[in-house]
Amino acid sequence: MDGILVVDKPQGMTSRDVVNRLQRITGIRKCGHAGTLDPLATGVLVVCLGRARRLIRFVQRMPKIYHAQFRFGYTSDTDDIEGNLEPVAGANFPDRGELQQVISNFRGEIEQVPPRYSAVKIKGRKAYQLARQGKEVELKPRTVLIERFQLLRYTPPDWEATIKCGSGTYIRALGRDIGRVLDCGTVMTALCREAIGQFSREDAVTLDEIEQGRWQEHLLPLRYAATDLIQVQCSEKQVEDIRHGKALPMNALSNSPNKGVEKLINGSEVALLGSQGELLAIAEVDRSRQLIKPRIVLIGH
């Protein structure tokens, strides 16, 4: 069976633990999650079953919304409260205005160095594996997008914020870097992912609910993984061509009522849908040859 489950991950479990439990519940071995949550974190974990695994990267790049809690006065090797805590001697906490000002400098595109204890790979090995072995971990900064960073509460030394960000952002690294700017240290004390794209915590189900009920009732169709792409409705003839991996002519689509087709550029990815809105394939635009080429075909012969 193919589809997407939106799970409300509990604290204390790894994302892999969630996938393992879902494999036992559903009997489906081909499962994968779209975006790791650390054991400390809770909230939305999107799990793709069956053919939906081929769409994980489209979910991963959707914007994410977090509710995070931090504490001034400490640093840790993991950048959160679960690591080895080191108090910052003589730390002076900022007033609310100072904190607001620093936060404002962490909006938009910023350079961020991932935490030493992260799943970022260094020469094929995950950084946290090297860190646990006591080896030197040198991670390069990368550009991430912070669309929204709003201070919700500040009762020194604790503060809370809501953050909307792009793929690859580490929230605990945001806190770490703010602590460095203010010279008072910061660790993340709690994190909840409220949403990934249109997948929200309000619609998520717990593992217990999945285990106790009919898990199939919570399964979302494949098209939910491609909502950020331009949607292209296909004719019955085009469905057959897609089924066999054949490219579609651009002019056949431009004469249809599909929205956004005129905006497609070379290399654009589009979601090809059937008459019932089912996702048939993900295709790539070849402007030079005026074709749309199926790259991930999700219907069988």
N, C-alpha and C positions, 0 to 999 in steps of 0.2 A: 504494500500500500504506500502511496506517495502523498506527501503533504507537509504542512508546517504546523508545529505546536509552539505556542507562546507560553513559556513556563515562567512562573514567579519563583525565582531561585531563592531558597532559604539560605541564611547565613551558615557558614561552617562547611559547606559542600563546595568542591571544585566544579567547574563547568563540565569536566569529564565525568565526575561522579553522577551528575544529572543525566548525561547521555547514557551512561552505563545502566542506570535505573530504568530509563525509558526503553532501552533495548530489552530488558527483562520483562517489562510490562507489556510491550507491544509484540515482542517476538521478532522485531525488525532489526537486523544486524546493521544495515546501512543507515546510520544516523550520524549527524554532525551538527555542531552548534555554530552560530554565526556571531562570534564576538565573545571573547573570554571575560568572565567575571571572576575576580579573586574570591577565595573562601570568605573573606570579610564582607564582601559585597552581597547585596540582595537585588531582586528586581528582574527586569525583563531579560530572559534568555531565549532567543529564537532557535529552535531545534528543527533541522530539516531531515525528513525521512524519505528513504527511497530515492527516486529521481530528483527530488528537491535538493539533494546534496550538491547537485551540479549548479545550483543557483546561490550557493552560500555567499559568494563574493559580492553579489548584488545587494544582499541584505547588509553585509558588513560595511559597505560604503554609504549606507543611509545615515543621516544625522542622528545623534543620540542626545537624550536629555537625562541629566543626573541631578540628584539631590545629595549634596556632600556635606560632611561635618569635619571640622579641623580643630586642632588645638595648638596654640602658640607655646613656645618655651621648650620644645623638644626637637630633636632630629632622630632619625632611625635609618638603619641600613636598607630597610624596605620602603621608606617614606610613608609608612603608616604605623599605627599603634601596635601592630603585631610583630614588628621587628625588634631589634635590640635598641631600646630607648636610651638616648643620651640627653640629659637636661642641659640647656644652654645657660651657662653661668651669667648672672647679671642681666638677663634678658629684659628689655623694656618693651612693653606691648604698645602698639600704636593706638591712637584714638580712632573713632569710627571714620572720621573724614580722611585720615591718612590711609586707612585700609581701603576705603572706597577708591582713593586716587591710585593706589598701586594696582588694585583689581582692574581699573580702567585701562591700564597699560598691558593687560593680558587678554585683550579682545582683538578680534580680527585674526590675521595670519601671524603666527608667532613661531619662533624657533624653540623646540623643546627636546631635551635629552631624556630618553626613556629611563625609567628606574633600572638599577642594577638587577633587581629581582623582577624580571619581566620575561615575556616569551619571545622578545626580539632575538633573532638569530645572529650569531657571530661565527663565521666560518662553519655554518651548518649546525651549530649547537646553540641551544637556548641560553640566553644570558643568565637566567636564574640557576641553571645547572652548573655553570662555571662559578657563579658567586657562591653557591653552596659548597663547592670544593675548595673555596678560599683562593681561587685564581683571580687575577686582575681582569676586570671587566671595563672595557673602554667603548662606550657607545657614542655614536656620532649624533649631533643634533639633526632634527628633521622638522619640516614645516608642517604645522597643524593649524586647523581653523577653529577658533572659538567664536561662535555666533552670538552667544549670550553668556554673560557672567554677572550674576546679580547677587549681591549680599542680602541675605534674608534676616539674619540675626547675629548680633555680636555682644556677647557677655564675656569679656576677657577672663581667661585666655581662649575661650571657645567661640567658634563662629560657624555659621552655616551659609551655604550658597546653592543656587541652582545654576546649572551650566548646560548650554546646548553647544555641541561641538561636532566636528567632523571625525572621520575615521582615523584611527591611530593615536588619538589623544589619551594621555594618561592623567587622570584626575589627581592622583596622589603626587604626581610630578608638578602639577600646577601649584598645589599647596607648598611643596618643597621649595619651589622657586620664589614664591611670594615670601616665605619665611627667610630666604636668603637676602632678598631685597631689603626687608625690614630688619635684618640682622637679629632676629629673635627665634628663628627655627619654627618649623611647622610640621606636624604629622597629621595624616588623615585618620579620623577616628571611626567614621562610618560612611558608607556609600550605597545609594540605591539608584539603579538605572530605571528611570520612569518610562522611557520610550526608546524604540529604535524605529525611525520612520513612522509609519502608521501603526506599528505594533506597540500598544500601550499597556502599562501595568493593570489598568482597569479591566482590560480584556484578557489578561493572563490567568492561567489556572495553576494551582499548586500541584505538586507531585502526588499528594494524598488524594486530591480530587480526581486526578487522572487514573490513579490506581483503583479507587473505589467505584468509579463510574465507567461509562463506555467512552474510552479515550478517543474513539473514532469521531464522536460528536464534537470534539474540540479541534479536529484537524481542518486546517485552512487549505484551500487549493493553491496550486503552484503559482498562479498569476499574482498572488500577494507579494511574492519575492521580486516582482518586476514592475512595481507601481511607479518607480522613479524614471522608467523608460517611456519613450513615446510608444503608445499602443497602436498597433496596426491591425485592423480587421481584415481577414482574408476570405476570399471566395472559396467555394468547394473545390474548384479546379486548382487554386493555389494551395489548398490544404494537401492535395495529393502530391503536388510538386515538393512541398516542404517535407512531407513524409519520406520522400526519396532523396532529400538533401539537395534538391535543385534550387538554383538561384531564381529570384523573382525580378522581373523588369521594373525599374523605378516608375515608369509611366503608368503601369497598371495600378500603382498605389496612388499616384498624384491625381488620378481621375476619380478616386474614391473619396468618401466623406471623412477619412481619417484626419484627425487634428494633429497639427505639428509636423506633418510629412515634409512640408516645404522648408522646414528649418533643418532638415537632416544634412549633415556634412560628411565628408569622407571619414570613415572609421566610426561613425555614430552607431550605437547599438540600439536596436528596437525590439519590442516584444510583439511577436506575431500571434494573434488570437484567432480562435475558431468562432463559429456562429453563436455558440453559447457562452462566449467569453473565456473559454478554456485556453491556457497557455500552450501553444504548439511548439514554439521555438524562440530562441534568442538569435537575432540575425545582425549582420554587420553591413553597413552601407559601403558600396564601392562606387563612388561618384564617377571615376574615370571611365568605368564600363557601364554606368547607369544601372547597376544591379543591387539587389539586397540578398546577401548570401547567408543562409542558415548556418550558424556555428554550433549551437547547442539544440539539437532536435530532441523533443520530449514526447513525440508520438511514435508508435511502432508501425511496422508494416502490416 
